[in-house]
Amino acid sequence: LAPIVEDEIGSSLVMQNKAGAAGAIATQYVYDQSADGYTLLFGAENPNLYQVLDISERSYQEDFVPVSIIANSFAGIIVKEDSPYENLEDLVDAAKENPNELIFGTTGEGGLPSVVLAMLQNELKSEFRTVPYEGEGPVSTALLGGEVDVTSVTVSAAQEYVESGDFRMLAVVNDEPIDSLPDVPAITDAYPEIGKYLPWGPFQAVFAHKDTPTGVLEKLTEAFETAIETDEFKETLANLGMEYMNISGQEAIDFVDQNRSTSAWMLYEAGETEKSPEEFNIPKVEEE
């Protein structure tokens, strides 16, 4: 996306990766810079859980404003191709019969795997032992090397391994199959009770400091909207199994808020957080 945006803003866009603490180091770094629109946060869903997990005091709602929600993606539950677990029911049953023996690789507190694991443990009463890694790349490598039995990553991170035959995706965390992997069942096929948490999933977005001048924010939003709208970038999203969104303003704020409510309450009800979402005025998403 960056080179396409550069054409729109007439300036360079330098990408700088700051890993650590489920994105909290990068989030704090952007917050500490001048609110002039020259330092942006390419963020995902992780900061929505910082407060209830006591990782950081930063939040999208209080500290940032969305420039654009680029895309929504999906989590996939994956095992090695030679795993004895042929489907999700096999895996869940094994975790119930052998509590805390199967190892579920995570990316630490607040990461996508921890939320998916909360779904499985809260709704299905399956028990896994967890081992944290520094990101989707390392946890995928750990699965490939047999260090863990199962993990959950974004479909885009797993797709190449699935297509090469290294991994088997047991389910996509959605209420229907996705276009990029149509043969992978939706998690609700086996466990419809998970449907109350859906739609939910990882997202990719651009945020600016909350005090960024309105005129600067409008210019940035327009540039990203135009770039994301190009056929070139839409094709990239489709190939990665990601769902085009390209939303901004109040629509983007509402989307991020709903994601936070779903994730925070899910983890709390699974016993994964000591702090209640109520403490941070995070409303509970009503079941339909």
C-alpha positions as CSV (number, residue, x, y, z in Angstrom):
1,L,0.0,0.0,0.0
2,A,2.8,2.4,0.9
3,P,4.1,3.2,-2.6
4,I,0.6,3.8,-3.9
5,V,-0.1,6.3,-1.0
6,E,3.2,8.0,-1.8
7,D,1.9,8.9,-5.2
8,E,-1.2,10.5,-3.5
9,I,0.6,12.5,-0.9
10,G,3.6,13.5,-3.0
11,S,6.1,12.4,-0.4
12,S,7.9,9.3,0.9
13,L,6.3,6.9,3.4
14,V,9.0,5.2,5.4
15,M,7.9,1.9,7.0
16,Q,9.5,1.2,10.4
17,N,8.7,-2.0,12.2
18,K,8.8,-1.8,16.0
19,A,8.0,-5.3,17.5
20,G,7.2,-6.2,21.0
21,A,4.4,-6.5,23.6
22,A,1.7,-7.3,21.0
23,G,2.3,-4.0,19.3
24,A,2.3,-1.9,22.5
25,I,5.9,-0.6,21.9
26,A,5.0,0.7,18.4
27,T,1.7,2.1,19.7
28,Q,3.4,4.0,22.5
29,Y,6.1,5.3,20.1
30,V,3.5,6.8,17.7
31,Y,1.6,8.4,20.6
32,D,4.8,10.0,21.9
33,Q,5.6,11.7,18.6
34,S,4.3,15.1,17.5
35,A,0.6,15.1,16.5
36,D,1.4,16.6,13.1
37,G,0.4,13.7,10.8
38,Y,4.0,12.8,10.0
39,T,4.1,9.7,12.2
40,L,1.3,7.2,11.7
41,L,0.5,3.9,13.2
42,F,-0.2,0.9,11.0
43,G,-2.0,-1.1,13.6
44,A,-4.1,-4.2,14.0
45,E,-6.7,-5.3,16.6
46,N,-4.2,-5.8,19.5
47,P,-4.5,-2.4,21.2
48,N,-8.2,-3.1,21.8
49,L,-7.1,-5.4,24.6
50,Y,-4.2,-3.5,26.2
51,Q,-6.3,-2.0,29.0
52,V,-8.1,-5.2,30.2
53,L,-4.9,-7.2,30.0
54,D,-2.9,-4.4,31.7
55,I,-0.3,-4.3,28.8
56,S,-0.5,-0.6,28.2
57,E,-2.7,2.4,29.1
58,R,-2.9,3.3,25.4
59,S,-6.2,2.7,23.5
60,Y,-7.5,3.6,20.1
61,Q,-10.5,5.1,21.6
62,E,-8.7,7.6,23.9
63,D,-5.4,8.2,22.1
64,F,-5.8,7.9,18.3
65,V,-8.2,8.6,15.5
66,P,-8.6,6.3,12.5
67,V,-7.3,7.5,9.2
68,S,-8.6,4.4,7.4
69,I,-9.6,0.9,8.2
70,I,-7.9,-0.8,5.3
71,A,-9.2,-4.4,5.5
72,N,-10.7,-7.0,7.7
73,S,-9.2,-10.5,7.7
74,F,-9.9,-13.8,9.2
75,A,-8.2,-16.1,11.7
76,G,-7.5,-19.7,10.8
77,I,-6.9,-22.6,13.2
78,I,-3.9,-24.6,11.8
79,V,-2.0,-27.8,12.5
80,K,0.9,-29.4,10.6
81,E,-0.2,-31.5,7.6
82,D,0.9,-34.7,9.3
83,S,-1.0,-33.9,12.5
84,P,-3.3,-36.7,13.8
85,Y,-6.1,-34.1,14.0
86,E,-8.0,-34.3,10.8
87,N,-10.6,-31.7,11.7
88,L,-11.5,-29.2,14.5
89,E,-13.7,-31.7,16.3
90,D,-10.7,-34.1,16.6
91,L,-8.6,-31.4,18.1
92,V,-11.2,-30.1,20.6
93,D,-12.0,-33.6,21.7
94,A,-8.3,-34.4,22.3
95,A,-7.9,-31.2,24.3
96,K,-10.9,-32.2,26.5
97,E,-9.6,-35.7,27.0
98,N,-6.1,-34.7,27.7
99,P,-6.3,-31.3,29.6
100,N,-3.2,-29.1,29.1
101,E,-1.2,-31.6,27.1
102,L,-1.7,-30.1,23.7
103,I,0.4,-27.0,23.1
104,F,-1.3,-24.0,21.5
105,G,1.3,-21.5,20.2
106,T,0.4,-17.8,20.8
107,T,1.8,-14.4,20.1
108,G,1.5,-13.4,23.8
109,E,-1.3,-11.7,25.7
110,G,-3.6,-9.7,23.5
111,G,-2.5,-11.4,20.3
112,L,-4.9,-13.0,17.9
113,P,-4.2,-16.6,19.0
114,S,-5.0,-15.7,22.6
115,V,-8.5,-14.5,21.6
116,V,-9.2,-17.5,19.4
117,L,-8.0,-19.8,22.3
118,A,-10.4,-17.9,24.6
119,M,-13.2,-18.8,22.3
120,L,-12.3,-22.5,22.3
121,Q,-11.8,-22.7,26.1
122,N,-14.8,-20.5,27.0
123,E,-17.4,-22.1,24.8
124,L,-16.1,-25.6,24.3
125,K,-14.3,-26.2,27.6
126,S,-11.2,-27.5,25.9
127,E,-7.9,-27.0,27.8
128,F,-4.6,-26.3,26.1
129,R,-1.1,-25.4,27.3
130,T,0.2,-22.2,25.8
131,V,3.7,-21.2,24.6
132,P,4.2,-17.5,23.5
133,Y,6.2,-16.4,20.5
134,E,7.2,-13.0,19.1
135,G,4.7,-12.9,16.2
136,E,2.9,-14.8,13.5
137,G,6.2,-15.7,11.7
138,P,7.9,-17.2,14.7
139,V,4.8,-19.1,15.9
140,S,4.3,-20.5,12.3
141,T,7.9,-21.6,12.3
142,A,7.4,-23.3,15.7
143,L,4.4,-25.2,14.3
144,L,6.4,-26.2,11.3
145,G,9.2,-27.5,13.6
146,G,6.8,-29.5,15.8
147,E,7.3,-27.3,18.9
148,V,3.6,-26.7,19.2
149,D,0.6,-28.8,18.2
150,V,-1.7,-26.0,17.0
151,T,-2.0,-22.3,16.6
152,S,-4.2,-19.6,15.1
153,V,-2.9,-16.9,12.7
154,T,-4.4,-14.7,10.1
155,V,-5.4,-16.5,6.9
156,S,-3.0,-14.4,5.0
157,A,-0.1,-15.6,7.2
158,A,-1.0,-19.2,6.8
159,Q,-2.2,-19.4,3.2
160,E,1.2,-20.0,1.6
161,Y,1.9,-22.9,4.1
162,V,-1.6,-24.4,3.5
163,E,-1.2,-24.2,-0.3
164,S,2.3,-25.8,-0.1
165,G,1.0,-28.7,1.9
166,D,2.9,-27.9,5.1
167,F,-0.1,-26.9,7.2
168,R,-3.7,-28.0,7.4
169,M,-6.3,-25.4,8.3
170,L,-9.0,-27.0,10.4
171,A,-11.3,-24.0,10.4
172,V,-11.6,-20.4,9.6
173,V,-13.0,-18.2,12.4
174,N,-16.0,-17.0,10.6
175,D,-19.7,-18.0,10.1
176,E,-19.1,-19.0,6.5
177,P,-16.1,-20.2,4.3
178,I,-14.0,-17.5,2.7
179,D,-13.3,-17.1,-1.0
180,S,-9.6,-17.6,-0.8
181,L,-9.9,-21.0,0.9
182,P,-13.3,-22.2,0.0
183,D,-12.6,-25.8,1.1
184,V,-11.8,-24.8,4.7
185,P,-15.0,-25.1,6.9
186,A,-16.3,-22.2,9.0
187,I,-15.8,-22.7,12.7
188,T,-19.6,-22.5,13.2
189,D,-20.1,-25.6,11.0
190,A,-18.9,-27.7,13.9
191,Y,-19.6,-25.4,16.7
192,P,-22.6,-23.0,16.0
193,E,-22.3,-21.6,19.6
194,I,-19.2,-19.7,18.5
195,G,-21.5,-17.7,16.2
196,K,-22.4,-15.3,19.0
197,Y,-18.8,-13.9,18.8
198,L,-19.0,-13.3,15.1
199,P,-18.4,-11.3,13.0
200,W,-15.0,-10.9,14.6
201,G,-11.5,-10.9,13.2
202,P,-8.2,-9.2,12.8
203,F,-8.1,-5.9,11.0
204,Q,-5.5,-3.7,9.4
205,A,-5.7,0.0,9.8
206,V,-3.9,3.4,9.8
207,F,-4.2,5.6,12.9
208,A,-3.0,9.1,13.7
209,H,-2.5,10.8,17.1
210,K,-5.8,12.1,18.5
211,D,-4.6,15.7,18.4
212,T,-3.7,15.7,14.7
213,P,-5.2,18.8,13.0
214,T,-8.4,18.2,11.2
215,G,-7.1,19.4,7.8
216,V,-4.1,17.1,8.0
217,L,-6.3,14.2,8.9
218,E,-8.6,14.9,6.0
219,K,-5.8,15.0,3.6
220,L,-4.3,11.7,4.9
221,T,-7.7,10.0,4.8
222,E,-8.3,11.1,1.2
223,A,-4.9,9.8,0.2
224,F,-5.4,6.4,1.8
225,E,-9.0,6.0,0.5
226,T,-7.8,6.7,-3.1
227,A,-4.9,4.3,-2.7
228,I,-6.9,1.5,-1.2
229,E,-9.5,1.9,-3.9
230,T,-7.1,1.1,-6.7
231,D,-7.5,-2.2,-8.6
232,E,-3.9,-3.0,-7.9
233,F,-4.4,-3.0,-4.1
234,K,-7.8,-4.6,-4.2
235,E,-6.2,-7.6,-6.0
236,T,-3.5,-7.8,-3.3
237,L,-6.1,-7.9,-0.6
238,A,-8.0,-10.7,-2.4
239,N,-4.9,-12.7,-2.9
240,L,-4.2,-12.5,0.8
241,G,-7.7,-13.6,1.8
242,M,-8.5,-10.2,3.2
243,E,-11.8,-8.4,3.0
244,Y,-11.7,-4.9,1.5
245,M,-13.2,-2.2,3.8
246,N,-11.7,1.2,3.2
247,I,-13.8,3.0,5.8
248,S,-13.1,6.1,7.8
249,G,-14.7,8.6,10.1
250,Q,-17.5,7.5,12.4
251,E,-18.0,4.3,10.5
252,A,-14.4,3.3,11.3
253,I,-14.7,4.4,14.9
254,D,-17.8,2.2,15.4
255,F,-16.1,-0.8,13.8
256,V,-13.1,-0.5,16.1
257,D,-15.4,-0.1,19.1
258,Q,-17.4,-3.2,18.3
259,N,-14.2,-5.3,17.8
260,R,-13.0,-4.1,21.2
261,S,-16.2,-5.0,23.0
262,T,-16.3,-8.5,21.5
263,S,-12.7,-9.3,22.2
264,A,-12.5,-7.8,25.7
265,W,-15.7,-9.4,27.0
266,M,-14.7,-12.7,25.4
267,L,-11.4,-12.8,27.2
268,Y,-12.9,-11.7,30.5
269,E,-15.6,-14.3,30.5
270,A,-13.0,-16.9,29.6
271,G,-11.1,-15.9,32.8
272,E,-8.2,-14.6,30.9
273,T,-8.3,-11.0,32.3
274,E,-8.5,-9.9,35.9
275,K,-9.8,-6.5,35.0
276,S,-13.4,-6.3,33.8
277,P,-14.2,-4.4,30.6
278,E,-16.7,-2.4,32.7
279,E,-13.8,-0.7,34.5
280,F,-12.9,0.9,31.1
281,N,-16.5,1.6,30.1
282,I,-16.4,-1.0,27.4
283,P,-20.0,-2.0,26.7
284,K,-21.0,-5.6,26.1
285,V,-22.1,-6.5,22.6
286,E,-25.7,-7.7,22.9
287,E,-26.4,-11.1,21.4
288,E,-28.8,-11.0,18.5
